[in-house]
């Protein structure tokens, strides 16, 4: 009765089922891992945003990088904005999805060490081949407060660096690149501005502060994990159902053939035609 399982069709079907089960289990654990990463990221952001501000030099150093666990920490820096070292970062969106630029301006301390400050978002304007006019930062000594961020790379952002950009434009935020371009020693990472003391003069087009990162949503990764595991459990169940259906179909076909054979056996033989004889 089960010899049909050795047919080419059923051997292929069984092998596919055996491959699907571990694949779906792996996909479930992959989604579970992404869920755990999202929860850990949310916890990190929440704890960092709630922590009291500290000087950025306590969490970073020249030619160094912030510890990943210190991302989003509130940090401060005191110094003078270096407008000559100011650039804009291309292809950055605001909260409404409008594409524009981020404004990067170094703040240079008394010892000559600089902190790269992302002052916020400005509109791109109509001409993408020239750097837009940027409102000047506050003059004199300022204290800036913001979120500590790691330098961007192609690996972390998926952005491909480009050469031949218009003057004053860059593709990514990198303290090392800006240090090499300006000749200023810079702390690793950058400061995403949230507050400046004293506040800049009110000007049209002043960079818009960037919103705090979302740390409330966890996505649907956990639901996807359970979904994959349910699919994995359903594969053997489906295989058994198909086998039983095949057996039932074969039994019905055999019973129908036997019934037809019996009916044929019961048919009376035709009587000879005497008139013709």
C-alpha positions in Angstrom: 0.0 0.0 0.0 2.9 2.4 0.8 5.0 1.4 -2.2 3.9 4.7 -3.9 6.2 6.6 -1.5 9.2 5.2 -3.5 7.9 6.8 -6.7 9.9 9.7 -8.1 7.2 12.2 -7.4 6.8 11.2 -3.7 10.6 11.0 -3.1 11.0 14.6 -4.4 8.0 15.8 -2.4 9.4 14.2 0.8 12.9 15.6 0.3 11.4 19.1 -0.2 9.4 18.7 3.0 12.6 17.6 4.9 14.4 20.7 3.6 11.6 23.1 4.4 11.4 22.1 8.1 14.9 23.2 9.2 14.8 26.2 6.9 11.6 27.5 8.4 12.9 26.8 12.0 16.1 28.8 11.1 14.1 31.7 9.7 12.0 31.7 12.9 15.1 32.0 15.1 16.5 34.7 12.8 13.3 36.7 13.3 13.5 36.1 17.0 17.1 37.4 17.0 16.0 40.5 15.2 13.3 41.0 17.8 15.8 40.7 20.6 18.1 43.2 18.9 15.3 45.7 18.5 14.3 45.3 22.2 18.0 45.8 23.2 18.3 48.8 21.0 15.2 50.4 22.4 16.5 49.8 26.0 19.8 51.3 25.1 18.2 54.4 23.6 15.8 54.9 26.5 18.6 54.5 29.1 20.9 56.8 27.1 18.4 59.5 26.6 17.5 59.5 30.3 21.1 59.7 31.5 22.4 63.1 32.6 24.6 65.0 30.0 28.4 64.5 30.3 31.3 66.2 28.4 31.8 64.4 25.1 35.5 64.0 25.7 34.6 61.7 28.6 33.1 59.2 26.2 35.3 59.7 23.1 38.8 60.6 22.2 40.9 61.9 19.2 41.5 59.1 16.7 39.1 56.9 18.8 35.5 56.1 18.7 32.6 56.1 21.2 31.7 52.8 22.9 28.6 51.3 21.1 26.9 51.2 24.5 27.3 55.0 24.8 25.3 55.7 21.6 22.6 58.3 22.1 24.0 59.5 25.4 23.4 63.2 26.1 26.8 64.9 25.8 28.1 68.5 25.8 30.9 70.4 24.2 32.1 74.0 24.7 34.0 76.1 22.2 33.6 78.2 19.1 31.9 77.2 15.9 34.4 76.9 13.0 32.2 78.1 10.1 35.1 77.6 7.7 35.0 73.9 8.3 31.3 73.7 7.8 29.8 71.2 5.2 26.5 69.7 4.3 25.6 66.0 4.0 23.6 65.1 0.9 20.4 63.2 0.6 19.0 63.5 4.1 15.3 63.5 4.9 13.4 65.4 7.5 10.5 64.1 9.5 8.1 64.7 6.6 10.3 62.7 4.2 11.5 65.8 2.3 15.0 65.4 1.0 17.6 68.0 1.9 20.9 68.3 3.8 22.3 67.9 7.3 24.6 70.7 8.4 27.9 69.7 10.0 29.9 72.4 11.8 32.9 71.7 14.1 33.0 73.3 17.6 36.6 74.0 18.5 37.5 74.0 22.2 40.2 76.0 24.0 42.8 73.3 23.6 42.2 73.2 19.8 40.3 69.9 19.9 37.1 69.9 17.9 33.7 68.2 18.1 31.8 67.6 14.9 28.2 68.9 15.4 25.3 67.9 13.3 23.2 71.1 13.6 20.1 69.7 11.9 18.3 69.6 8.5 17.9 72.3 5.9 16.0 72.2 2.6 17.9 71.3 -0.6 16.6 74.1 -2.7 16.3 74.0 -6.4 20.0 73.7 -7.4 21.6 70.4 -6.2 24.9 71.3 -7.7 25.7 74.1 -5.3 25.8 74.3 -1.6 22.7 76.1 -0.2 23.0 79.2 1.8 23.2 78.2 5.5 22.4 80.5 8.4 25.5 81.3 10.4 25.9 79.5 13.7 26.1 81.5 16.9 29.3 83.5 17.2 31.5 83.4 20.3 31.8 80.7 22.8 28.9 78.3 23.0 28.0 75.1 24.8 26.2 72.6 22.7 24.2 69.6 24.0 23.2 66.6 21.9 23.1 62.9 21.3 26.4 61.1 20.9 26.5 59.3 17.6 29.0 57.0 15.9 30.7 57.9 12.6 28.9 56.7 9.5 30.4 54.2 7.2 29.2 52.5 4.0 28.8 49.2 6.0 26.6 50.8 8.6 24.5 53.0 6.4 24.6 51.4 2.9 25.6 54.8 1.5 28.3 54.7 -1.2 30.9 57.4 -0.8 31.4 59.5 -3.9 34.1 61.7 -5.2 33.7 64.8 -7.3 30.9 66.3 -5.1 30.3 70.1 -5.2 32.4 72.1 -2.8 31.1 71.9 0.8 29.2 68.6 0.3 29.9 65.2 1.7 28.0 61.9 1.5 28.5 60.6 5.1 29.1 62.0 8.6 32.7 61.1 9.6 34.8 62.9 12.2 37.9 61.3 10.7 37.2 62.6 7.2 36.4 66.1 8.5 39.5 66.1 10.7 41.6 65.3 7.7 39.9 67.9 5.6 40.1 70.7 8.2 43.4 69.8 9.9 41.6 69.9 13.3 42.1 67.1 15.8 38.5 65.8 16.4 36.9 63.5 18.9 35.6 60.3 17.4 31.9 60.3 16.5 29.7 63.3 16.4 27.2 65.3 18.4 23.6 65.4 17.1 22.5 68.9 18.3 19.5 69.3 20.6 20.3 72.5 22.4 22.7 75.5 22.1 23.6 78.0 24.8 23.3 80.8 23.9 20.6 80.2 21.4 21.3 81.2 17.8 19.7 84.4 16.5 16.3 83.8 14.9 16.9 83.4 11.1 14.8 82.0 8.4 16.1 78.6 7.3 17.9 77.8 10.6 18.6 74.1 10.6 15.8 72.1 12.0 16.8 69.9 15.0 16.7 66.2 14.3 14.0 64.2 16.2 15.0 61.8 18.9 15.2 58.2 17.6 12.1 56.1 18.0 12.6 53.6 20.9 9.0 52.4 21.4 8.2 50.2 18.4 9.4 46.7 18.3 8.1 45.7 14.9 6.5 42.4 13.9 9.7 40.3 14.2 8.3 38.1 17.1 5.1 37.5 15.2 7.1 36.5 12.1 9.2 34.1 14.2 6.1 32.2 15.5 4.7 32.3 12.0 7.7 30.5 10.6 7.6 27.9 13.4 3.9 27.3 12.7 4.8 26.8 9.0 7.5 24.4 10.0 5.1 22.4 12.2 2.6 22.4 9.3 4.9 20.8 6.8 4.9 17.2 8.4 1.2 17.6 9.1 0.6 18.5 5.4 2.8 15.6 4.3 0.8 13.1 6.4 -2.5 14.5 5.0 -1.3 14.1 1.5 -0.2 10.5 2.2 -3.6 9.6 3.7 -5.4 11.2 0.8 -3.3 9.3 -1.7 -4.0 6.0 0.2 -7.7 6.8 0.2 -7.7 7.6 -3.5 -5.9 4.3 -4.3 -8.3 2.3 -2.1 -11.3 3.9 -3.8 -9.8 3.2 -7.2 -9.1 -0.4 -6.3 -12.6 -0.8 -4.9 -14.1 0.7 -8.0 -12.1 -1.6 -10.2 -13.1 -4.7 -8.1 -16.7 -3.7 -8.3 -16.5 -3.3 -12.0 -14.9 -6.8 -12.3 -17.6 -8.4 -10.2 -20.4 -6.8 -12.2 -18.8 -8.1 -15.4 -18.6 -11.6 -14.0 -22.4 -11.5 -13.1 -23.5 -10.5 -16.6 -25.5 -13.5 -18.3 -24.1 -14.9 -21.4 -26.1 -14.2 -24.5 -28.6 -17.0 -25.6 -28.1 -18.5 -29.1 -30.4 -17.2 -31.9 -32.5 -20.3 -32.9 -34.3 -18.5 -35.7 -31.0 -17.9 -37.4 -30.0 -21.5 -36.9 
